[in-house]
Structures are given as structure tokens and as C-alpha cells.
Amino acid sequence: MDAGETPITGLEELESHIQALLKSPDIPLNATLFDEVGLQLTDTNTPPLTLRFLPTLTQILKSYQRDPEPIVSLSLKLLKPVQFTQALTLASEDTLIQALRSPAPSVNILAIAVIEKATRSPSDTAILSIMRGVVENLLRTWLSTPHVEVGEMATRVLGDLLSIDCDHRSSAEIDARMHGLQITSRTPPGQGLLWRRIFQDSEIYGLLLDLCSSKTVGKGEGQLDERQKSLAQARVLRVLPRMAALDFLAVSRTNLPEIEHQYGLQEGESGLLWFAATDMVDKEDVLMHITVIDFFVELLEMISLTEITPKKMEYLAKLCKEVTSTDTTMYKSLESIALNPESSPELVDLLVKLNQFQ
């Protein structure tokens, strides 16, 4: 600590308490002590304390059976100045997987906070893509958690990871404009390794479809009940327009048709985008039907800001025809948007072209 800086009150007492918790995780936790020290942490005094406390706190969380929120709250503050690669020396891949699988939402959030650090550079995201178990469990937690805060954080982080990993800068710049991300021409392109991990790894892509499909509602191990299935589907629909704007090919093509066929896609139908728009949701559920309509409008709005190649237009026209031919509500919604003077000119232009496409 720099000379002249105000000492942190309770630091030694906290260190003694943490050591006691490490030896006996069942002793009562002094939440007030954790909170008091946490409130005194600043950008200046935190870095020296990170290595002093964070590895021990990580160890305690592995076996702590009570509410770990005070431990997690302090850990998040200590984690703030740490880079992704340094964080991996403090929390191993196995530790991250265990934290993602924890029933405690605060522990899930801590794990996702570590993963979020990989959004700072394409090289960090490339390292994450190699950690197959972490990627798989991030997706599982994202779709399986009943906790809204965990689901929302995972949705945002997944989108940011795919944005920084995107090897198409033009699409990434569109994403930056729409989401306020700091992506500029000086940002090196990503390698697309995380995209390939999700969309070309048969087990992970299969997991993604399985957790979202209405055909797999159940109460067995690894299955989602009806309520959780709806949450999972809504989370996919929320991030998919952003994915499509970043890398349309990744979400509209597949190297794994045999897996997609298991979940309802037929010959000539491909990609997570087609699955989500046509086969994923039970449209008898009024709320989910509205969610799908909102998703499709947002999808077209974001796509309208990207370069639309003939192949992209052909796919979108075929998808739009498939969706609207069996859904009059969807058709009327798109029609009203096309006629609304407040709709963006890019979106209106795209809707007109889709309607005229033969």
C-alpha cells in the first residue's frame, strides 16, 4: 500500500477469518467484516490484495455450503483489475466449470465475470475457445439457470465474446454502433475460434439445440421443464439477431445436418437461425409467440444494416416465406412495420425486397 494511503480497517481480522473458513467451512461467516473491507476497496488499493486473498477465497467457495454471497461480492471486487490470463492462474478451468455448475447464483456470476474478461481482446477469446468444458458449461448455465440475473449476464457476455471473436470487422462495427462496444478499425480481427467451437463442435451444438427444442421438455437429468425451456428459448432469441448481424453464415449454415435433423429441420433447412424461427418454439404459447415475432422484427432490423449479399437475401426470403405462410400474426406485424413512417428506411427497404423476391 502506498505511503500516506489510508489503511483498510479490518483487513487483518478478515484475513484471520478467511483462514479459519478455509480450515472449517462450516463455521459462521462474518458477512459484516467482508462488507466493511469491500466498501473500502479502491482502484489503487485493490491490486495488492488480489493475490493475497483471491486464491484462498476461491478454495473456500469449492466447499462452502451456506450462502456464499459475501465471499463472492468481495471476490468480484478483487477480480476487477485482473486480466483474463492472470485470472486463469487464480481459478483453473475445473474451478470455473464447478462454479458454473453451482446451485448458488452468486457463484455462477463470479464464474461468468472471469469469463467476461476474455472479451477484452481476440487473443483472450481464442484462449477461452480452447477451454471446451468451460464453453460447454457456460452455454448450459446460460440456458438452464432459473435466475434472471445469471441468465441476463450470460446472454450479454456470450454476445460480447462472439463480437470480439468475429473475424468480419464490418459486421463487428455494426454491432459496435448498436451496442456501444468499443470496436474500432484498430481492433485486430478475431479468429472465429469460439464461433467454430459452438457451431462446429457436434456435442456443443447438439447441446444448444437440445436445451432449446420444444421436443425435449422433461424433468430428467439435464432436461428442462416447460417453464425453464421457455426461458432458454427467449435467451436464444434475444442474442440471435446480434449473432446474425455479426456472422450470418455461422447461424444460417451447418456442417452438422444430421444433428439439426434430429430437432426438426428438413433437407434445405439449415442453421440455428432457421431452427429458432420455425421449429424451436411452440407457438400455441401466446407469450412465446409474441417473443418470436419481436425476435424476427429485431433480426430483420439488424440485418438491414449489414451488407446483404444475394445468398443472404435468398436465405432470408425463403425463411420469411416459411415463417409468414403459417403465421398470419407475423405477416401482419411485418406488413405494419413496412407501412409505418417511423420504421427505419433500411428495414423498410429490406421488407420490400423480401416481399418482391422470387
C-alpha positions as CSV (number, residue, x, y, z in Angstrom):
1,M,0.0,0.0,0.0
2,D,1.4,3.5,-0.9
3,A,2.7,5.6,1.9
4,G,0.0,8.1,3.0
5,E,-2.9,6.0,1.8
6,T,-5.5,5.3,4.4
7,P,-5.1,1.8,5.9
8,I,-8.0,-0.6,5.3
9,T,-9.8,-1.1,8.5
10,G,-10.4,-4.8,9.4
11,L,-8.0,-6.2,6.9
12,E,-6.1,-8.4,9.4
13,E,-9.3,-9.5,11.1
14,L,-10.7,-10.5,7.6
15,E,-7.5,-12.4,6.8
16,S,-7.7,-14.4,10.0
17,H,-11.4,-15.1,9.4
18,I,-10.7,-16.3,5.9
19,Q,-8.0,-18.7,7.1
20,A,-10.5,-20.0,9.7
21,L,-13.1,-20.5,7.0
22,L,-10.5,-22.4,4.9
23,K,-9.9,-24.8,7.7
24,S,-13.5,-25.1,8.8
25,P,-16.0,-24.1,6.1
26,D,-18.9,-24.8,8.4
27,I,-18.2,-22.0,10.9
28,P,-20.4,-18.9,10.8
29,L,-19.4,-16.4,8.2
30,N,-18.9,-12.8,9.4
31,A,-20.7,-11.0,6.5
32,T,-20.3,-7.6,8.1
33,L,-16.5,-8.0,8.1
34,F,-16.5,-8.9,4.4
35,D,-18.8,-5.9,3.6
36,E,-16.7,-3.4,5.6
37,V,-13.5,-4.3,3.9
38,G,-15.2,-4.5,0.4
39,L,-16.5,-0.9,0.8
40,Q,-13.0,0.4,1.4
41,L,-11.5,-1.1,-1.8
42,T,-10.4,1.3,-4.5
43,D,-8.7,1.1,-7.9
44,T,-5.5,1.9,-6.1
45,N,-5.5,-0.4,-3.0
46,T,-7.2,-3.4,-4.7
47,P,-4.4,-4.9,-6.8
48,P,-2.0,-5.7,-3.9
49,L,-4.9,-7.6,-2.2
50,T,-5.9,-9.7,-5.1
51,L,-3.2,-12.3,-4.9
52,R,-3.3,-12.1,-1.1
53,F,-7.0,-13.1,-0.8
54,L,-8.5,-14.3,-4.1
55,P,-6.8,-17.8,-4.3
56,T,-8.0,-18.6,-0.8
57,L,-11.5,-17.3,-1.4
58,T,-11.7,-19.5,-4.5
59,Q,-10.7,-22.5,-2.4
60,I,-13.3,-21.7,0.2
61,L,-16.1,-21.5,-2.4
62,K,-15.4,-25.0,-3.6
63,S,-16.6,-26.5,-0.3
64,Y,-18.7,-23.7,1.3
65,Q,-22.3,-24.9,1.8
66,R,-24.1,-21.8,3.0
67,D,-25.0,-18.6,1.2
68,P,-21.6,-17.5,-0.4
69,E,-22.8,-14.0,-1.4
70,P,-20.5,-12.0,0.9
71,I,-17.5,-14.1,-0.3
72,V,-18.5,-13.7,-3.9
73,S,-19.1,-9.9,-3.6
74,L,-15.6,-9.4,-2.2
75,S,-14.1,-11.7,-4.8
76,L,-15.7,-9.7,-7.7
77,K,-14.1,-6.5,-6.4
78,L,-10.7,-8.2,-6.0
79,L,-11.1,-9.6,-9.5
80,K,-11.7,-6.3,-11.2
81,P,-8.1,-5.3,-12.1
82,V,-7.1,-8.9,-13.2
83,Q,-6.6,-9.8,-16.8
84,F,-8.1,-13.0,-18.2
85,T,-4.9,-14.9,-18.4
86,Q,-4.0,-13.9,-14.9
87,A,-7.4,-14.9,-13.7
88,L,-6.8,-18.4,-15.1
89,T,-3.9,-18.8,-12.7
90,L,-6.2,-17.9,-9.8
91,A,-9.2,-20.0,-11.0
92,S,-8.4,-23.1,-13.0
93,E,-10.6,-24.5,-15.8
94,D,-12.0,-27.1,-13.5
95,T,-12.8,-24.4,-10.9
96,L,-14.7,-22.4,-13.4
97,I,-16.7,-25.4,-14.5
98,Q,-17.5,-26.2,-10.9
99,A,-18.6,-22.6,-10.3
100,L,-20.8,-22.6,-13.4
101,R,-22.5,-25.7,-12.1
102,S,-23.0,-24.3,-8.6
103,P,-26.6,-24.0,-7.4
104,A,-25.7,-20.6,-5.9
105,P,-26.4,-17.8,-8.5
106,S,-23.7,-15.6,-6.9
107,V,-21.1,-18.2,-7.7
108,N,-22.4,-18.5,-11.3
109,I,-22.0,-14.7,-11.6
110,L,-18.4,-14.9,-10.3
111,A,-17.5,-17.6,-12.9
112,I,-19.1,-15.5,-15.7
113,A,-17.2,-12.4,-14.5
114,V,-14.0,-14.3,-15.0
115,I,-15.1,-15.5,-18.5
116,E,-16.2,-11.9,-19.3
117,K,-12.5,-10.8,-19.1
118,A,-11.9,-12.7,-22.3
119,T,-13.9,-10.0,-24.1
120,R,-11.0,-7.6,-23.8
121,S,-9.1,-9.0,-26.7
122,P,-9.4,-11.5,-29.5
123,S,-6.4,-13.5,-28.2
124,D,-8.2,-14.0,-24.8
125,T,-11.3,-15.2,-26.6
126,A,-9.2,-17.6,-28.6
127,I,-7.8,-19.0,-25.3
128,L,-11.3,-19.4,-24.0
129,S,-12.4,-21.3,-27.1
130,I,-9.8,-24.0,-26.3
131,M,-11.4,-24.5,-22.9
132,R,-14.1,-26.7,-24.2
133,G,-15.5,-27.7,-20.9
134,V,-15.9,-24.0,-19.8
135,V,-17.6,-23.1,-23.1
136,E,-20.0,-26.1,-22.8
137,N,-20.9,-25.3,-19.2
138,L,-21.3,-21.5,-20.0
139,L,-23.9,-22.5,-22.6
140,R,-25.6,-24.9,-20.2
141,T,-25.7,-22.4,-17.3
142,W,-26.9,-19.7,-19.7
143,L,-29.9,-21.8,-20.8
144,S,-30.6,-23.8,-17.7
145,T,-30.4,-21.2,-14.9
146,P,-33.8,-20.1,-13.4
147,H,-32.1,-17.0,-12.1
148,V,-32.8,-14.0,-14.2
149,E,-29.6,-12.1,-13.3
150,V,-27.4,-15.0,-14.2
151,G,-29.2,-15.5,-17.5
152,E,-29.0,-11.9,-18.4
153,M,-25.3,-11.6,-17.6
154,A,-24.6,-14.8,-19.6
155,T,-26.6,-13.5,-22.6
156,R,-24.6,-10.3,-22.6
157,V,-21.2,-11.9,-22.1
158,L,-21.8,-14.5,-24.8
159,G,-22.8,-11.8,-27.3
160,D,-19.7,-9.7,-26.4
161,L,-17.4,-12.8,-26.7
162,L,-18.7,-13.6,-30.2
163,S,-18.4,-10.0,-31.2
164,I,-14.8,-9.7,-30.2
165,D,-14.1,-13.2,-31.7
166,C,-15.7,-12.2,-35.0
167,D,-13.3,-12.3,-38.0
168,H,-15.6,-9.9,-40.0
169,R,-14.7,-6.4,-38.9
170,S,-17.5,-4.7,-41.0
171,S,-20.2,-6.8,-39.1
172,A,-18.5,-6.1,-35.8
173,E,-18.5,-2.4,-36.4
174,I,-22.3,-2.6,-37.0
175,D,-22.6,-4.4,-33.7
176,A,-20.5,-1.8,-32.0
177,R,-22.8,1.0,-33.2
178,M,-25.9,-0.8,-32.0
179,H,-24.5,-1.9,-28.6
180,G,-21.9,0.8,-27.8
181,L,-19.0,-1.6,-27.9
182,Q,-15.5,-0.1,-28.3
183,I,-14.6,-1.8,-31.6
184,T,-12.6,0.3,-34.0
185,S,-10.6,-0.3,-37.1
186,R,-7.6,-0.6,-34.8
187,T,-9.1,-3.6,-33.1
188,P,-7.5,-6.8,-34.5
189,P,-9.9,-9.2,-36.1
190,G,-10.9,-12.2,-34.1
191,Q,-10.0,-15.7,-35.3
192,G,-13.6,-17.1,-35.1
193,L,-12.5,-19.9,-32.9
194,L,-15.3,-19.5,-30.4
195,W,-17.8,-19.4,-33.3
196,R,-16.4,-22.7,-34.5
197,R,-16.4,-24.2,-31.0
198,I,-20.1,-23.5,-30.7
199,F,-21.3,-24.2,-34.2
200,Q,-18.9,-26.9,-35.4
201,D,-18.4,-29.0,-32.3
202,S,-21.1,-31.6,-32.6
203,E,-21.6,-32.2,-28.9
204,I,-21.8,-28.5,-28.0
205,Y,-24.1,-27.6,-30.9
206,G,-26.2,-30.6,-30.1
207,L,-26.5,-29.4,-26.5
208,L,-27.6,-26.0,-27.7
209,L,-30.4,-27.4,-29.8
210,D,-31.4,-30.0,-27.2
211,L,-31.8,-27.4,-24.4
212,C,-33.9,-25.1,-26.7
213,S,-36.1,-27.6,-28.5
214,S,-39.7,-27.9,-27.5
215,K,-39.4,-31.6,-28.4
216,T,-37.1,-32.2,-25.4
217,V,-39.2,-30.9,-22.5
218,G,-38.7,-33.1,-19.5
219,K,-37.8,-33.5,-15.8
220,G,-34.9,-36.0,-16.2
221,E,-31.2,-35.2,-15.6
222,G,-30.0,-32.5,-18.0
223,Q,-33.5,-31.7,-19.3
224,L,-35.5,-28.5,-18.8
225,D,-39.1,-28.3,-17.7
226,E,-41.7,-26.3,-19.6
227,R,-41.0,-23.0,-17.8
228,Q,-37.2,-23.3,-18.0
229,K,-37.5,-24.3,-21.6
230,S,-39.3,-21.0,-22.4
231,L,-36.6,-19.1,-20.6
232,A,-33.9,-20.8,-22.6
233,Q,-35.7,-20.2,-25.9
234,A,-36.2,-16.5,-25.0
235,R,-32.5,-16.1,-24.2
236,V,-31.5,-17.6,-27.6
237,L,-34.0,-15.4,-29.4
238,R,-32.5,-12.4,-27.6
239,V,-28.9,-12.9,-28.7
240,L,-29.5,-14.5,-32.1
241,P,-30.2,-11.2,-34.1
242,R,-26.8,-9.9,-32.9
243,M,-25.2,-13.2,-33.9
244,A,-26.8,-13.0,-37.3
245,A,-25.5,-9.4,-37.8
246,L,-22.0,-10.5,-36.8
247,D,-21.7,-13.7,-38.8
248,F,-24.7,-14.6,-40.9
249,L,-23.1,-17.7,-42.4
250,A,-22.4,-19.2,-39.0
251,V,-26.1,-19.1,-38.0
252,S,-27.6,-19.9,-41.4
253,R,-25.3,-22.8,-42.5
254,T,-24.3,-26.0,-40.8
255,N,-21.6,-28.7,-41.1
256,L,-23.8,-30.9,-38.8
257,P,-27.0,-31.5,-40.7
258,E,-27.5,-34.9,-39.0
259,I,-27.8,-33.1,-35.7
260,E,-30.2,-30.5,-37.0
261,H,-32.4,-33.2,-38.5
262,Q,-32.9,-34.7,-35.0
263,Y,-34.6,-31.4,-34.0
264,G,-37.0,-31.0,-36.9
265,L,-35.0,-29.3,-39.7
266,Q,-35.6,-30.9,-43.1
267,E,-33.5,-31.0,-46.3
268,G,-32.8,-27.5,-47.5
269,E,-33.4,-26.0,-44.0
270,S,-30.2,-25.2,-42.0
271,G,-28.7,-23.2,-39.2
272,L,-29.6,-22.1,-35.7
273,L,-31.5,-19.2,-37.3
274,W,-33.9,-21.4,-39.2
275,F,-34.4,-23.7,-36.2
276,A,-35.2,-20.8,-33.9
277,A,-37.6,-19.1,-36.3
278,T,-39.5,-22.1,-37.4
279,D,-39.1,-25.2,-35.1
280,M,-37.9,-24.2,-31.7
281,V,-40.9,-22.6,-30.1
282,D,-44.4,-23.9,-29.5
283,K,-46.5,-21.0,-30.9
284,E,-49.6,-22.2,-29.1
285,D,-47.9,-20.5,-26.1
286,V,-49.1,-16.9,-26.7
287,L,-46.2,-15.2,-24.8
288,M,-43.6,-17.2,-26.7
289,H,-45.4,-16.5,-30.0
290,I,-45.1,-12.7,-29.2
291,T,-41.4,-13.3,-28.3
292,V,-40.8,-14.9,-31.7
293,I,-42.5,-12.1,-33.6
294,D,-40.4,-9.5,-31.7
295,F,-37.3,-11.6,-32.4
296,F,-38.0,-11.7,-36.1
297,V,-38.5,-8.0,-36.4
298,E,-35.3,-7.3,-34.5
299,L,-33.5,-9.8,-36.7
300,L,-34.5,-8.1,-39.9
301,E,-33.8,-4.6,-38.4
302,M,-30.2,-5.6,-37.6
303,I,-29.7,-7.5,-40.8
304,S,-30.9,-4.4,-42.7
305,L,-27.8,-2.6,-41.5
306,T,-25.4,-5.2,-42.9
307,E,-24.2,-6.0,-46.4
308,I,-26.9,-8.1,-47.9
309,T,-25.4,-10.5,-50.5
310,P,-27.6,-12.4,-53.0
311,K,-27.2,-15.6,-50.9
312,K,-28.2,-13.8,-47.7
313,M,-31.2,-12.4,-49.5
314,E,-32.2,-15.8,-50.8
315,Y,-32.0,-17.4,-47.4
316,L,-33.9,-14.6,-45.7
317,A,-36.6,-14.6,-48.3
318,K,-37.1,-18.4,-48.0
319,L,-37.1,-18.1,-44.2
320,C,-39.6,-15.2,-44.3
321,K,-41.9,-17.1,-46.6
322,E,-41.8,-20.2,-44.4
323,V,-42.5,-18.2,-41.2
324,T,-45.3,-16.0,-42.6
325,S,-47.1,-18.7,-44.6
326,T,-48.2,-20.4,-41.4
327,D,-48.4,-17.3,-39.1
328,T,-50.8,-14.6,-40.1
329,T,-49.9,-12.5,-37.0
330,M,-46.3,-12.5,-38.0
331,Y,-47.2,-11.4,-41.6
332,K,-49.5,-8.6,-40.3
333,S,-46.7,-7.4,-37.9
334,L,-44.2,-7.2,-40.7
335,E,-46.7,-5.5,-43.0
336,S,-47.5,-2.8,-40.4
337,I,-43.8,-2.1,-39.9
338,A,-43.3,-1.7,-43.7
339,L,-46.1,0.8,-43.8
340,N,-45.1,2.7,-40.6
341,P,-43.4,6.0,-41.4
342,E,-41.3,5.7,-38.2
343,S,-39.6,2.5,-39.3
344,S,-36.0,2.8,-40.5
345,P,-35.6,3.2,-44.2
346,E,-33.1,0.3,-44.3
347,L,-35.7,-2.0,-42.6
348,V,-38.5,-0.9,-44.9
349,D,-36.3,-1.4,-48.0
350,L,-35.4,-4.9,-46.8
351,L,-39.0,-5.8,-46.2
352,V,-40.0,-4.5,-49.7
353,K,-37.2,-6.6,-51.3
354,L,-38.2,-9.7,-49.4
355,N,-41.8,-9.3,-50.5
356,Q,-40.7,-8.9,-54.1
357,F,-38.1,-11.7,-54.1
358,Q,-38.9,-14.6,-56.3
